[in-house]
């Protein structure tokens, strides 16, 4: 009798443990309330060895605003903490139009391996649009524009180098913006859209495919969470963090 009770207790314990694990690994929508988490900072270190006379190293700082897109903010923090983005490539750098008012985007966040497959199976649920627009400097999880629905948002992030509200606001919900170092994104070597890497091949071959065929791509060395005081300590004399973008739903947009 005692053995059977012990066995039942063990089975219950294992079941509870499994349930806890599943819940912790479920989607990013669990326990998320709009505006419930405070903003946080992420430092993106970059390098480029082919497009300059000397190897170029730099960084920029993202400020993530959970109030804009809470599911995206939570997903991005998970990916940063798991080092998902480390040693990846900015695989798409599209030019702005002649006036610099639209078109310029940069993308990162797709790679080869089990981690990519894991997150591809867990696309983010749709979030409200129109809280923030895709203004210069804002970032959002990328949704495939060829899909008829809002699209699958998993790991890939788009950085707006120009005002892309007209093109992206119908699918992409920004979750943060570049608070420092926007110039690092502006100087990334551009690739014509018809010559950009294929996402399917990146997932199959990873950096080997990218480094062999696209030698001028900027590398994402690391993505690291930072405290605000450490970010402020990076400022040069007289330098300030970029102000939060202002979005007016009546059409008055400015950075």
Secondary structure, DSSP 8 states (H G I E B T S, - for coil): -HHHHHHHHHHHHHHHHHHHHHHHHS-TTTT--TT-S--EEEEEEEEESSSSSS-EEEEEEEEE-TTT-HHHHHHHHHHHHTTTTTTEE--EEE---TTSSS--EEEE---SSHHHHHHHTS------SSSS---TTEEEE---TTSSSS---SS-EEEESS--HHHHTTT--EEEEEEE-HHHHHTS----GGGS--HHHHHHHTHHHHHHH-TT--EEEEEEEE-HHHHHHT--TT-------EE-TTS-EE-
